[in-house]
Amino acid sequence: MLRNKLLDSLKLIVFLIAFYTISKIYYTSNFKEDFDLIIGESSNIHATWVGSTEVDKNIPILILAGHADSQGLAGAGTPGEAVDKFGLNPMHPGISDELFWNLKLQKSIVKLGIKKGLNISSYDPGIRNIDDANDPRTNWSVGKRFAKRGGYAIEIHFDAYGKHGVGSGLIPPFSDQPNKLDESIARTFGRFPVLFRGGLGAPRRQIRVLEIGKLEGLLEKNLRNLKTRKKTIKLLATEIVQAFLNGII
């Protein structure tokens, strides 16, 4: 009996040490302002498209936060390595960590984009569970209408960690010819083939999908660390906005 108690106590001590070590890594690591190092590997899936169509400098740009309308459903987004693999608490109860960061980054991109003179806005359905993908309030429905009016709709995502994800990169629209905005973003983040996984729902509705990077490693550590969070989001937003600026006339 005494031996079992000692063994249980030892297991608890080992667990607490491991948890403390992992938490320390995620919350106290120093910020490394190296964009390529932070986002990690980009997609290595063969893609042949090149964005060559010119766009007007005043083209309306709509930023969508991926999975904003599908929490609690099959498409809630990745919980991230910290939660799923290491058992840390989610950033916010009721939503995936991916959506939490998607929303933070969406806001930062639009704020910086407006400051830089872009014709840019965002949409958030506010309702986190919409069962019908074609409901007029979903990201896809709003983005599709926006694209039909000549706007540039793009949905922000963080890819799954480890072997479940691919890495950073842009998935272009399904039928529209990729343009210079697409090309500029692809040169910064990498590119996926148009028919990635047979053609995703957003690109089939002419909504671009930008995978920022896998939600793991240095990227996730910098996001979770209170000391580096704002700097990391600002760095990502700055790279995206600069890619927009580089892609317009």
N, C-alpha and C positions, 0 to 999 in steps of 0.2 A: 504493500500500500504506500509506504513512504517512498519507495523507489519510483512508483508511478507519479506521485506528486512532484518529485524532483524532476522527472522527465518532462512533465507538463510545464513546470516552471521554466525549464531550460528552453523548451520550444517557444514559450511566450517571450522570453528574453530575446531569442534569435529573431523572432518576428518583429518585435519592437525596434530592434537595431536596424533591421532591413528596411522597415517602413520609414524610420527616421532618416536613414541614408538617402532613400529615394526622394522623400519629401524635401530634404535639404538641396538635392540636385535641382528639383523643379522650382524651388522658391527662392534660392539664394545664389544661383549661378550668375556670373557677370555677363553683361550684354556684349556680344561680338557683332559689330556692325559690318558684316560681310554677307551681302545679299545671297550670293550663290551658295555659301556655306549654310546659311539659315534655311533656305528652301529645299536644299538637298538635291537629289537626283531628279532629272527631268525625264519625260517619257522617251523610251527607246524603241517604241513601236514605229515601224516604218510608215512614214506619211509623205506623200508626194505633192500635196497642194502648196501653192504659192499665192499669197494675196497681192494682187496687182491692180485691182480696181480703185481708182481714186475716190476719195470722199470729201465732201465739203467741210470746211473748218467749223461750221456751225451745226453740223449734224447732231440731232438729239441723241443723247446716250442715256440708257436706262440701266441702272445697277440693281440686280436682283440678288437676294441672299438665298442660296440653295437650301432646300428643305424647310423653308419658312412656313409651308402649309402642310407638311406631312409628318409631323411629330406624332408618335404613337402608332404610326403606320409602318409599312415595310420600308419606306424610303426616308427614314428619320435622319440619315447621315451617320458618319462614323463617330463612335464615342471617344476615339483617340486612344493612343497607347497608354497614357497615364491612367485612364479609368479602366479600360478593358484588360490591360495586361498587368498593370502594377497596383490596381485597386484603389487609386486615389478618388476622392469625391468628385462628382461632376461639377462643372462650373456653375450650373444653375439647375435646380430641380425641374423636371418636366420637359426639358429639351436636351438634345444631344450637344456634346461639346462642339461639334462641327458647326451647328447652327449658331451657338453662342458666339463663336469667332467670326462666322459669316456676317452676322449682324453688326458686330463691332467694326469689321473691315469695311462693310458697305457704307456705314455712316462716315468713316474717315475718308474714303475715296470721294464721296460726293462733296464733302466739306472742302477738301483740298482742290478737287476739280473745279468747283465754282470759283474758288480763289484764283485759280490759274486761267479763268476765262472760258472754260468748257461749258457747253450747253448740256448739262448733266443733272440727272435727278435719280431718285430711287423709288421703289415700291415695296411695301411690306403688307401682306394681306391681314396681319394682325390675328387672324384665326389660325391656330397652329395645327388643326386637323380638318382638312377638306378632303373627303373621300373621293370625290369625282374630279379627275384631272382636268376635265373640260369645264368645270365650274368657272364662271366668268371672273371670280375673285382670285383664282390661283395665279401663281407666278407665270405658269405657262400660258394661260389665257391672256393675261395682261401683256406679257412679253410678245406674244404672237400679234396682238392688235397693234402694239407699238411698232413692231418690225414691218407690218403691212403698210403703215403710214410713212415708211421710209426711215425709221429710227434704227439705232444700233442697240439692241438688247443683249445684255451679257449677264450670266448667272455665275456668282462667285461660289467656289467650293474649296474645301480642304480634302485631300484624298485620304483613303484608308491607310492605316499604318502597316508596316511589314509587307509580307507577301500578298496581302489582300489589296494593296494599292499599286499604282504604276509610278506616280510621281507628278511633277508639275507639267503644265502644258495647256494649250488651247484646243478645244474641239470646235471646229467651224460649223456654220449652218449647213443643213442637209442639202438644200437645192440652190440657194443663192451663191453666186461666185464670191469666194473670199476676197476681201478688200485690203487696202493698205493698213487699216487699223488692225485687222486680224494678223497681218504679217508682222507688224511692229510688236504686238503682244507675243506672238510666237517666237520672235527673236529674243525676247526677254525671258520667257518662261518655258519654251519648247512647244512642240505641236503633237497632237494626236491625229490619227486618220479621221476623215469625215465619217466613215462608217464604223467608228469604234463601238464594239459590242453590238454590231448590227444596226446601229443608228439609234441614239438615245432620244428620249421624248422631247427635250428642249431643242436640240439642233433640228429635229424634224419640224419644229414650229419656228424655225429661223432665229432661235436664241442661242448665242454662243455660250459655251461652258468653259470657264477658266478654273483649272485645278491649280491652286496656289502651291501646293506641295503636300507631302504626306504629313498627317498630324501625329508626329513622333519626334524623337530626338531633340536636336537643338531648337528647331522651330517651335515645337510644343513647349519646351522648357522656357524659352524666351517669352512665349505668350502667357504662361502660367505664373511666371515670376513677377510679382508686383513691381519690382524695381526696373524691369525691362519691358513690361507689357506695352505701355504707350509708345515707346521707342520702336518696338518691333512692328506694331500695327502701322505706325507712321511710315516706317521704312517700306513696308509692303505697299501701302497706299501710294507712296511717292513713286515707286517703280511702275505701278499700274497707270497712274495719271501721266507720268512721263512717256510711257508707251503710247497712250492716247495722243498726246501732243506730237510725238514723232510720226504718228500715222496719218495725221490730217494735213491738208494742203497748207 
